[in-house]
């Protein structure tokens, strides 16, 4: 029986994986969401444009959770 070939390693200096780093606050896991290629695509959403006439170029803001006033 012949030995198995060594796995292919990517050439160059790029990342060899897409693993999450240990200092990142978010991690991602693959899971089955139930969608397959046999499902019909979702309906297209219409884009609606509303014309808005600005009365001022600079507006003021007095919200306490936003750190700027103009």
C-alpha positions in Angstrom: 0.0 0.0 0.0 1.4 3.4 -1.0 1.7 6.1 1.7 -0.9 9.0 1.6 0.3 12.2 0.0 1.1 15.1 2.4 -1.7 17.7 2.5 -1.2 20.7 0.2 0.1 23.8 2.0 -0.7 27.2 0.5 2.2 29.1 -0.9 3.2 32.6 0.2 3.0 34.5 3.4 -0.8 34.7 3.8 -2.9 33.3 6.5 -3.2 29.5 6.5 -6.6 29.5 8.2 -9.4 31.9 9.0 -9.6 31.0 12.7 -10.7 33.7 15.2 -7.9 35.3 17.1 -7.7 34.9 20.9 -8.1 38.7 21.5 -11.2 39.1 19.3 -14.5 39.7 21.1 -16.6 37.7 18.6 -16.3 34.1 17.5 -18.0 32.4 14.6 -19.3 28.8 14.3 -20.6 27.1 11.2 -24.1 25.7 11.7 -26.9 24.3 9.5 -29.5 27.1 9.0 -31.9 24.9 7.0 -31.3 26.7 3.7 -30.3 24.6 0.7 -29.6 25.4 -2.9 -33.0 23.7 -3.8 -34.9 26.4 -1.9 -36.4 29.2 -4.0 -34.7 32.5 -3.6 -36.4 35.2 -1.4 -38.5 37.8 -3.0 -36.7 41.0 -4.1 -37.3 44.0 -1.9 -38.3 47.2 -3.5 -36.3 50.4 -3.0 -38.4 53.4 -2.0 -36.9 56.9 -2.3 -38.4 59.8 -0.4 -37.5 63.3 -1.4 -36.7 65.4 1.7 -36.0 69.1 1.5 -33.5 70.2 4.1 -34.1 73.5 5.8 -30.7 73.8 7.4 -27.2 72.5 6.5 -26.1 72.0 10.1 -28.6 70.6 12.6 -28.3 70.5 16.4 -28.6 67.5 18.7 -29.5 67.5 22.4 -29.5 63.7 23.0 -27.5 62.7 26.1 -26.3 59.4 24.5 -24.7 61.1 21.5 -21.4 62.9 22.2 -21.8 65.9 19.8 -24.2 68.7 19.6 -23.9 69.9 15.9 
